[in-house]
Amino acid sequence: MKHTPRILVALTLAAAVSPPAPGIDLEITGLDGRAVCGHLVQVVPEIVIATGDGQVAFAWSEVLAARPQKPGLPQTAAVSDYPLRFELADGSVFNGRIGRETDAGVLLEIGAGQSCRLDPASVCAITARVARPAALRELDAIAAGPERGEDVAVVQRGENVAVLHGAVRRITPQAVMFAWKERELPLPWERLAGLRLARPRGQTAPCLVRLYGGEAFGGRVIAGDATGVALQSPLCERLELPWSQIEVVECRSERVAFLSDLAVQRYEFEPFFEKRWDAARDRTLTGRSIRLAGREYKKGLTLHSRSVLSYALDGQYHQFAALVGVADEMDGRGDAAVAVMGDGRVLWQADSIRGGQAPRAVLVDVTGVRELSLHVDFGDELDLSDHVCWALARVIR
């Protein structure tokens, strides 16, 4: 199927740009990975920045990420003493407190005195700050395990931990009503280490605003200026987030699919000695966040030499894009040869990807390609520290 390339920059004005007013500079990255830096002019209905060549406007659907540029300015994280941490199906992760009950349900208190409505159907997990290490290990093991058909509650009493399998019936400011073995138990928040809920529902948010400190909020950008942006979502009608706390605004487009979210067609690994390495999704091979040249990436793949990871595209996509490099955690070690193959043809290759170097941008045409493969081979240092990350590896319609 033939795909027509789409233009990244939606509008360029040739008129002279007046000196920028005090405000915020942004780096806007398009779906294909090309980045443009400029002074923020407008946030909605499209995001507009002023560059040395004029004003450039992007439809939000054509943006991969918007990252504030704040040299010399403090990057602040919201300080919170809220007792609970919530994870939602749309990618939101934030601290909060169960507030009062209303006719519409339970309210949550979140940052800066703002409140929102809790929809239990959209919740993946709730973790208490008072959870002890043993309880946190149980919660991590549940999250890493197979998909469940029931909710799980981890309760702690002193040094003892109990894991209950059942169903959350109701959440109140005082307790969680939990159905367990044909009984309904009230689990007080002071004893509840955490919940993992089965099959949360919820639409993918068009944007995910990540804050310094690890919180993230999903929603649609409905307003903004030089001070911050406002989001609207099923969680909140209007959530105000200041640029000083924003690390990056990640956008999600129906035209983009991250390889780490797709089913793997085939994985092949040939060790130099005997140790086997599996491919890692959205993590490094040691389970840490993907970092290249000091920047963290939430999406991506990590492979070890010598390996081949293949996906069935069936001719549905137009481009493949990624940033490829050796994980920062290798401390400058590692040397690998890498390639992108389409139906057995070399689409892109690099004979030496070395630790300590800036990642290389990959953008190739995959029009008509049925099978896409990422190859990582031994370099001059054999397989030592060849932890190769394909950050933001994605295919674009």
C-alpha positions in Angstrom: 0.0 0.0 0.0 1.4 3.3 -1.0 1.6 6.0 1.6 1.9 9.7 0.9 4.4 11.5 3.0 3.0 14.2 5.2 4.6 17.6 5.8 6.0 18.1 9.3 5.8 21.9 9.4 2.2 23.0 8.9 2.8 26.7 8.4 5.8 29.1 8.0 5.3 32.8 7.9 7.9 34.9 6.0 7.1 38.1 8.0 9.9 39.4 10.2 9.8 38.3 13.8 9.7 40.9 16.5 12.1 40.4 19.4 10.7 37.7 21.6 9.0 38.7 24.9 10.1 37.0 28.1 8.6 33.5 28.2 9.7 30.0 27.4 11.7 28.4 24.6 10.6 25.0 23.3 12.2 22.2 21.3 9.5 20.7 19.1 10.1 17.2 17.7 8.0 16.1 14.8 6.8 12.5 14.2 9.8 11.8 12.0 12.3 13.0 14.6 13.2 16.3 13.2 13.5 19.0 15.9 12.9 22.8 15.7 13.7 25.2 18.6 12.1 28.5 19.1 10.3 30.9 21.4 6.7 30.0 22.4 4.1 32.2 20.7 0.9 30.1 20.9 -0.2 26.8 22.4 -3.7 26.1 21.0 -5.3 25.3 18.6 -1.8 24.6 17.2 1.5 25.1 18.8 3.5 28.0 17.3 7.1 29.0 18.0 9.2 31.9 16.7 12.6 31.0 15.1 15.2 33.1 13.4 13.5 32.4 10.1 9.9 33.2 11.1 7.1 31.6 13.0 6.6 27.8 12.7 3.3 26.2 13.5 2.7 22.5 14.3 -0.6 20.7 14.5 -0.5 18.8 17.8 -1.2 15.6 15.9 2.1 16.1 14.1 4.2 16.5 17.3 6.1 13.7 19.0 7.3 15.8 21.9 7.6 19.4 23.1 10.5 20.0 25.6 11.0 23.2 27.5 14.5 24.7 27.1 15.4 26.3 30.4 19.2 27.0 30.5 20.1 28.7 33.8 16.6 28.4 35.1 15.5 26.1 38.0 13.9 22.9 37.1 11.5 22.3 39.9 9.6 19.2 41.1 6.4 19.6 42.9 6.8 18.6 46.6 4.0 16.4 47.8 3.2 14.7 51.1 0.2 12.9 49.7 -0.1 9.4 51.0 -1.0 7.5 47.8 0.5 7.1 44.3 -1.9 6.4 41.4 -1.2 4.8 38.1 -3.9 5.1 35.4 -4.4 3.3 32.1 -3.7 6.5 30.1 -0.1 6.7 31.5 -0.9 9.2 34.3 1.2 8.7 37.4 0.7 11.1 40.3 0.5 11.5 44.1 -2.8 12.2 45.8 -5.2 11.7 48.6 -8.7 10.2 48.7 -11.0 13.1 49.4 -14.7 13.3 50.1 -17.5 11.3 48.5 -20.0 13.0 46.2 -22.9 12.0 44.1 -20.5 11.6 41.1 -18.1 9.5 43.1 -14.9 10.0 45.1 -12.8 13.1 44.7 -9.0 13.0 44.7 -6.8 15.8 46.0 -3.7 16.3 43.8 -1.0 18.9 43.3 -1.4 22.6 44.0 -4.7 22.2 45.8 -6.4 20.9 42.7 -9.0 18.1 42.9 -10.4 15.6 40.4 -12.8 12.7 40.2 -11.5 9.1 40.7 -12.8 6.6 38.1 -11.8 3.2 39.5 -12.3 1.6 36.1 -9.3 3.6 34.8 -6.9 2.8 37.6 -4.0 0.3 37.1 -2.5 0.6 40.6 -2.6 2.5 43.9 0.5 2.3 46.1 0.8 3.7 49.6 3.8 5.7 50.7 3.8 3.6 53.9 4.3 0.4 52.0 7.3 -1.5 53.4 10.0 -3.1 51.2 8.4 -6.6 51.5 5.0 -5.3 50.3 6.6 -3.3 47.5 8.4 -6.5 46.3 5.0 -8.3 46.2 3.4 -5.4 44.2 6.4 -5.4 41.7 6.1 -9.2 41.3 2.3 -8.9 40.6 2.9 -6.1 38.0 5.6 -8.2 36.3 3.5 -11.3 36.2 1.0 -12.6 33.7 -2.3 -10.7 33.0 -4.8 -11.2 35.8 -8.5 -11.6 35.7 -9.0 -10.3 39.2 -7.9 -7.4 41.4 -5.1 -7.9 44.0 -4.7 -6.2 47.3 -1.5 -6.3 49.4 -2.1 -5.8 53.1 0.5 -5.3 55.7 0.3 -5.7 59.5 3.6 -5.1 61.3 6.2 -7.0 59.4 3.7 -9.5 57.9 2.3 -9.1 54.3 -0.9 -10.7 53.0 -1.8 -10.9 49.3 -5.6 -11.1 48.6 -7.1 -12.0 45.2 -10.6 -10.7 44.5 -12.4 -7.6 43.3 -12.5 -3.9 44.4 -16.2 -3.1 45.1 -15.8 0.5 46.4 -13.2 3.0 47.3 -14.0 5.4 50.1 -11.9 7.9 52.1 -11.6 5.4 54.9 -11.1 2.1 53.2 -11.3 -0.1 50.1 -14.3 -2.5 50.1 -12.8 -5.7 48.7 -14.6 -8.9 47.8 -12.6 -11.9 48.8 -13.7 -15.5 49.1 -17.4 -14.6 49.0 -16.9 -12.0 51.7 -16.6 -8.3 51.5 -13.7 -6.9 53.6 -13.1 -3.3 54.5 -9.3 -2.8 54.0 -8.3 0.4 55.9 -5.9 2.7 54.0 -3.5 2.6 57.0 -3.0 -1.2 56.4 -3.2 -1.2 52.7 0.2 -1.3 51.0 -1.3 -1.2 47.5 -3.7 -2.4 44.9 -3.2 -3.8 41.4 -6.4 -3.7 39.4 -7.3 -6.1 36.5 -8.0 -4.8 33.0 -8.3 -1.1 33.6 -10.3 0.7 30.9 -9.5 4.1 29.5 -8.7 5.7 26.2 -5.1 6.6 25.4 -4.5 10.3 26.1 -3.5 12.5 23.2 -0.7 14.1 25.4 1.2 13.0 28.4 2.8 15.8 30.4 5.8 14.5 32.4 6.9 16.5 35.4 10.3 16.6 37.2 10.0 14.2 40.1 8.3 11.4 38.1 4.6 12.5 38.0 2.8 12.5 34.7 -0.7 13.6 33.6 -2.5 12.5 30.4 -5.1 14.6 28.6 -5.8 17.0 25.8 -4.0 20.4 25.8 -6.8 23.0 25.9 -4.9 26.2 26.8 -1.5 27.6 27.6 0.9 30.5 27.5 4.4 31.4 28.7 3.6 30.2 32.2 2.3 26.7 31.6 -0.4 24.5 29.9 -3.9 23.4 30.9 -5.0 19.8 30.3 -8.5 18.3 30.1 -9.2 14.6 30.7 -11.7 12.3 32.3 -9.7 12.8 35.4 -9.9 16.7 35.5 -11.9 19.2 33.6 -8.9 21.6 33.8 -5.5 20.8 35.2 -3.0 23.7 35.3 0.7 22.6 35.0 3.5 25.2 35.1 6.5 25.0 32.6 8.9 25.2 35.5 7.8 21.7 36.6 7.4 20.2 33.1 10.2 18.0 31.7 8.5 17.1 28.4 5.1 17.0 26.8 4.8 13.7 24.9 2.2 13.5 22.2 0.5 10.4 20.8 -0.7 10.1 17.2 -2.8 7.5 15.5 -0.1 7.6 12.8 2.6 6.3 15.1 3.2 2.9 16.6 6.1 2.3 19.0 7.8 -1.1 18.3 7.9 -1.8 22.0 4.1 -1.9 21.9 3.9 -4.2 18.9 4.0 -8.0 18.9 7.4 -9.4 18.1 7.4 -11.7 15.0 10.8 -13.2 15.6 13.8 -12.8 18.0 17.2 -14.5 17.3 20.2 -14.3 19.6 23.6 -15.8 19.1 25.9 -15.4 22.2 29.6 -14.9 21.9 30.1 -17.0 25.0 27.1 -18.7 26.7 25.1 -15.9 28.4 21.7 -15.3 26.8 20.2 -11.8 26.6 16.6 -11.3 25.8 15.3 -8.1 24.2 14.1 -5.4 26.6 11.1 -3.2 26.0 11.1 0.4 27.4 14.0 -0.5 29.6 17.7 -1.3 29.4 18.9 -4.9 29.7 19.5 -4.3 33.4 15.9 -3.1 33.9 16.7 0.6 34.2 15.3 3.6 32.3 16.8 4.1 28.8 19.3 7.0 28.9 21.4 8.2 26.0 23.8 11.2 26.3 22.1 12.1 29.6 18.5 12.2 28.2 15.9 9.7 29.4 13.5 8.0 27.0 10.4 6.3 28.2 9.9 4.3 25.0 12.4 2.1 23.2 14.1 -1.3 22.8 17.4 -2.6 24.1 19.3 -5.4 22.3 22.6 -7.1 22.9 25.0 -8.3 20.3 24.5 -10.5 18.3 20.7 -10.3 17.9 17.9 -9.8 15.4 14.5 -8.5 16.3 11.8 -8.7 13.7 8.3 -7.2 13.3 5.6 -7.8 10.8 4.6 -4.5 9.2 2.6 -5.9 6.3 3.2 -2.8 4.2 1.1 -0.6 6.5 3.7 2.0 7.4 5.7 4.7 5.6 8.7 5.5 7.8 10.8 4.0 10.6 12.5 6.4 13.1 14.7 5.9 16.2 17.7 7.2 18.1 20.3 4.4 18.4 23.2 4.4 20.9 24.9 2.4 23.7 23.2 2.8 27.0 24.7 5.5 29.3 24.9 2.9 32.1 27.8 1.2 30.2 30.0 4.2 31.2 31.5 4.7 27.7 32.1 1.1 27.0 30.6 -0.9 24.1 31.1 -1.1 20.4 28.5 -2.6 18.1 27.5 -2.7 14.4 23.9 -2.1 13.8 21.5 -2.2 10.8 17.8 -1.7 9.9 16.6 -4.3 7.4 13.4 -4.4 5.4 12.4 -7.7 3.7 16.1 -8.7 3.7 17.4 -5.3 2.3 19.7 -3.0 4.2 17.8 0.2 4.8 20.3 1.8 7.2 23.5 0.7 8.9 26.3 1.9 11.1 29.5 -0.1 11.4 30.4 1.3 14.9 28.0 2.5 17.5 30.2 3.2 20.6 29.5 3.9 24.2 29.9 7.5 25.2 28.9 8.9 21.8 25.7 10.9 21.1 22.9 8.7 19.7 22.5 8.5 15.9 19.2 9.5 14.4 17.6 6.9 12.1 14.9 7.8 9.6 14.2 5.4 6.7 11.5 4.8 4.2 9.6 1.5 4.9 6.9 1.9 2.3 5.7 -1.5 1.2 8.0 -3.3 3.7 6.4 -6.4 5.2 9.1 -7.4 7.7 11.3 -4.9 9.6 14.3 -6.2 11.4 16.8 -4.5 13.8 20.2 -6.1 13.8 23.0 -5.7 16.5 26.3 -7.4 15.7 29.7 -7.7 17.4 32.1 -4.7 17.1 35.8 -4.5 17.7 35.4 -5.2 21.4 33.4 -8.4 20.7 30.3 -8.4 22.9 31.6 -6.5 25.9 29.0 -3.9 27.1 27.1 -4.0 23.8 23.8 -2.8 25.3 22.4 -1.0 22.3 19.3 1.1 22.8 16.8 2.0 20.0 15.2 4.9 21.7 11.7 6.0 20.5 11.8 3.2 17.9 8.6 3.7 16.0 6.9 3.3 12.6 4.8 6.0 11.1 1.9 5.7 8.8 
